[in-house]
């Protein structure tokens, strides 16, 4: 498919006003996307677990307006107007107008809330932009009622990507691949696809306990970090490593090899942060407590032979990953040994989820 395939045919129906609500989850990449080309095209493929509890709930109210020369919208977070969100949504609307030509015909009220702290390293942009894209797609579907669910999801993922790259992995679940590669048939740079191959029972209902080491704003945004890959001395090798790791992950997921899974995803997490520390300018998003937690996990795993592991997003927080059948003992370890390193003792228990939900 090409971008042209997402330009709609003439709308069959006309609408005046209405309201739509979607909830969309965050996701945690196992193989990391870091570095992008023009128009939010990834430099390398990624694969992620869709989460279940960490999500954004977005309501979009819309009404026809007379002046169609510009976009008109207000944004609210937790009931409070957030004008500082408007530039990002303005850019998003500019990128997607050719694919949703009705955008200037309506005034929008965008009301959003998260079930987790904003800018905490839990990919709020992924859940937020995917929820907004889904709301806009629901509006378009009223004008194109014959649009299939498959086409709806694919276009929602395509649009979400233009708001935040990782958002394209939040439409569906439970394992989503984004980025064209030889390992996953049907993979694309334009949208996320469900992982189409066998996945062992070991990885069903996998748990993710998110340790909130630092709930503040990151000192370097992900967008800036991605751009620093353009002249990065190790970029070419990193992009090839991601392709290789995706190929290596396929037999791991099929066989249920938890040891291989742990080695691969922890290496990916540390590689992501190594790329940050070796860019120019360089930066560090991990905090001292991030490293304390990692070392505690390694020590516990060595002493107990437990299948506990970690991954990191572009932030200080630690995602502790483990099979559901080990949840009792690992949660006890987390509470007794790791929560002390969290900001105000805060953590979130989550698990693999299955994508976004249309609320009304």
Buried (B, 14 or more C-beta within 10 A) or exposed (E): EEEEEBEBEEBEEEBEEEBBBBBBBBBBBBBBBBBBEEEBEBBBBBBBBBBBBBBBBBBBBBBEEEEEEEBBBBBBBEEEEBEEBBEBBEEBBEBBEEBBBBBBBBBBBBBBBBBBBBBBBBBBBBBBBBBBBBBBBBBBBBBBEEBEEEBBBBBBBBBBBBBBBBBBBBBBBBBBBBBBBEBBEEBBBBBBBBBEEEBBEBBEBBBBBBBBBBBEEBEBEBEEBBEBBEEBEBBEEBBEBBBEBBBBBBEBBEEBBBEBBBBBBBBBBBBBBEBBEEBEEEBEBBBEBBBBBBEBBBEBBEEEEBBBBBBBBBBBBBBBBBBBEBBEBBBEBBEEBBBEBBBEEBBBBBBBBEBBBEEE
